[in-house]
Amino acid sequence: MIESDLKEQVSVRTKAAFKELIMDGRRAVGLKYADEEGNLHSLRGNVVLAAGGYANDHADRSLLDRFAPDLAKLPTTNGPFATGDVIKALLSQDISAQTTLMDKVQIHPTGFIEVKQPNFHTKFLAPEALR
């Protein structure tokens, strides 16, 4: 619907890295992002961020270590994109962003183990393959 009915009103960017919100006081009026080549861009208007999760975040500033340390060592069925980059960017920006329920991380018990890499941290989600 967005790509057909709302294409004149909504600008969709994929394969982009969110950098920060553009603020007017306490109101978000746009955002800055980097495209695939690393070029910085700005968009102004209403902002909707679809950020995904953070259950495959194992970086230095890991949200798993911060909010769910008991789950940080478990394997994940999340893809490499689920690193919480948007959440981290918002928390590092001085806009009083707050989080809630960050300790609620879904753990799926049916990940396939790769026989050639049994200790690989990312597992393939079995029900999706079987469906």
C-alpha positions in Angstrom: 0.0 0.0 0.0 2.8 2.4 0.8 4.6 1.7 -2.4 1.4 2.0 -4.5 -1.3 4.1 -2.8 1.0 6.4 -0.7 4.1 6.7 -2.9 3.6 10.5 -3.2 3.3 11.0 0.5 5.7 8.5 2.0 9.4 8.1 1.4 10.7 4.6 2.1 14.4 4.0 2.5 15.8 0.5 2.8 19.4 -0.6 3.1 20.1 2.6 4.9 21.8 3.2 8.3 19.9 5.5 10.6 22.2 8.1 12.1 20.1 10.5 14.2 16.8 12.3 14.5 16.5 15.9 13.5 14.9 17.6 16.4 13.0 20.9 16.9 12.9 21.2 20.6 11.4 17.9 21.8 9.7 17.1 18.5 11.3 14.9 15.8 11.0 16.7 12.5 13.2 14.5 10.3 16.2 12.2 10.4 19.7 11.7 9.0 20.8 8.4 7.4 23.6 6.9 5.4 23.0 5.0 2.2 24.7 1.8 1.1 27.8 3.8 -0.1 28.0 5.7 3.2 26.7 9.0 1.8 24.8 11.0 4.4 21.3 12.3 3.7 18.6 14.2 5.6 14.8 13.7 5.3 12.3 16.1 6.9 8.8 15.3 7.9 7.0 12.8 10.1 9.3 9.9 11.1 8.5 6.2 11.5 11.4 4.0 12.3 11.2 0.2 11.7 14.2 -0.9 13.5 14.0 -4.6 14.1 15.4 -6.2 17.2 18.7 -6.6 19.0 18.9 -10.3 19.8 22.0 -10.8 17.5 23.9 -7.9 19.1 27.3 -9.0 20.2 29.2 -5.8 19.7 31.2 -3.8 22.3 28.0 -1.8 23.2 25.8 -4.9 23.2 22.2 -4.3 24.2 22.0 -7.9 25.2 24.8 -7.6 27.7 23.1 -4.4 29.0 19.5 -5.5 29.3 19.5 -9.3 29.2 23.0 -10.5 30.2 21.8 -14.0 31.1 20.6 -14.5 27.5 23.7 -13.0 25.8 25.6 -16.2 25.5 22.7 -18.2 24.0 22.5 -18.9 20.3 20.1 -16.8 18.3 17.8 -17.4 15.3 17.9 -13.7 14.5 19.7 -12.5 11.3 22.8 -10.4 11.3 20.7 -7.3 11.0 19.2 -7.6 14.5 21.8 -5.5 16.3 19.8 -2.7 17.7 21.6 0.0 15.8 18.6 2.4 15.8 18.0 1.9 19.5 21.7 2.6 20.2 21.7 5.7 18.1 18.5 7.1 19.8 19.9 6.4 23.2 23.2 8.1 22.4 21.4 11.2 21.1 20.6 13.8 23.7 16.8 13.7 23.3 15.8 11.9 26.5 14.8 8.8 24.6 13.6 6.0 26.9 13.3 2.3 26.5 10.9 -0.1 28.0 10.8 -3.9 28.4 14.3 -4.3 26.9 14.8 -7.4 29.0 12.1 -9.2 27.1 14.0 -11.2 24.5 12.4 -14.0 22.6 14.3 -17.3 22.8 13.3 -19.9 20.2 14.0 -23.5 21.2 14.0 -25.0 17.7 17.1 -23.7 15.9 18.9 -26.2 13.6 22.5 -26.9 14.5 24.9 -26.7 11.6 26.7 -30.0 11.7 29.9 -28.5 10.2 29.8 -25.6 12.7 28.0 -26.9 15.9 29.2 -23.9 18.0 28.1 -21.2 15.5 26.2 -18.6 17.4 23.4 -18.1 14.8 21.0 -21.0 14.3 18.6 -21.5 11.4 14.9 -21.4 12.6 13.5 -24.9 12.1 9.8 -24.1 12.0 10.3 -21.6 9.1 12.1 -24.3 7.1 9.5 -26.9 7.8 6.6 -24.7 7.1 
